Amino acid sequence: MKTRKIGNLEVSAVGMGIMGFSHGYGKVPSEDYAIEAIRKGYEAGCTFFDTAEGYGKEQFYPGHNEQLLGKAIKPFRDKIVLATKFHLEDQDLQTSETLEQVIRRHLNKSLENLQTDYVDLYYLHRLNEQVPVEDVAKVMKKLIDEGLIKGWGLSQADVDTLNRGHQITPVTAVQSIYSMVERDLEKEIFPYCLKHNIGVVPFSPIASGFLSGKVTVETKFEGDDVRKWVPQLSKENIVANQPILDVLDRFSKEKNATNAQISLAWMLHKYPNCVPIPGSKNQERILENLNAMNVELTDEEFKQLEEALDACTVHGHRGNVESEKKTFSNNWIKK
């Protein structure tokens, strides 16, 4: 398994997003299947697992995903990098607690759910506009100094927010949406992170399955499936974005790889600090995605792929900046 550094943490070059085992993609598999899938991922070389305190709101309850992951990784907890996220919601700010007390309360619950006494990477899931990121960063430093977390990160943040937090306590990683059809991070986030030794952890790196070529206009998204609201997955945009799939088809045939693997290999080649966390709940797809790190593009192949992608127009856009009040997840958490 090839590894990379995000901040001072060493992780497998491709990680696993665990959310789909609790909610967000329609019917969830059984707990036994999910635990087996996570462990198969580890056996295949994955050492980077991502969850959040809030995953599980639809079909189960907040904390379900952390609890599931905690059970799965218990036999090899000390051999992996574990990432989770917390929200600072408005009700948190309406108590008599200090910000530090609020964050510690969230962290303690996550530690309990995950059956561990430390988290390797602790993200602020979305910025709450009422709380300066500098204040969060000061609390993160205390948690790092105490060994409760090894590093901290931000999700869906702009470069100004990232810089202000990083100046107080060095940021380990930024987790945001990034793929061949969502490339906003290339403008400012990737350059900043490369300069300051910060990892970039793309979620939805296969564009919620679109880039795999397996999502068509006939695909039905049921229940709490987030893909109902993914811009590129409207029927008209699936048709309009077909030229991108045609590009992937050509390169996947040439490299004897899948479309999904080419889309992941592209970003791995482009940025040395990039560690994508595809979030499939299917065991076969998980292993396929992890094996993308063994698909190597030559510099010439990468150049040709970039040129082909640049010639395509992307239809549908979500963007990489969100906050507690303005977030894509509001479309489906409240449904």
Secondary structure, DSSP 8 states (H G I E B T S, - for coil): --EEEETTEEEESS-EE-GGGTSSSSS---HHHHHHHHHHHHHTT--EEE--TTTTTTTS-TTHHHHHHHHHHGGGGGGSEEEEEE---GGGGGSS--HHHHHHHHHHHHHHHHT-S-EEEEEE-SB-TTS-HHHHHHHHHHHHHTTSEEEEEEES--HHHHHHHHHHS---EEEEE-BTTB-GGGTTHHHHHHHTT-EEEEESTTTTTGGGT---TT----TT-GGGG-GGGSHHHHHHTHHHHHHHHHHHHHHT--HHHHHHHHHHHH-TTB--------HHHHHHHHGGGG----HHHHHHHHHHHHTS-------S--BSSS-TTHHHHT-
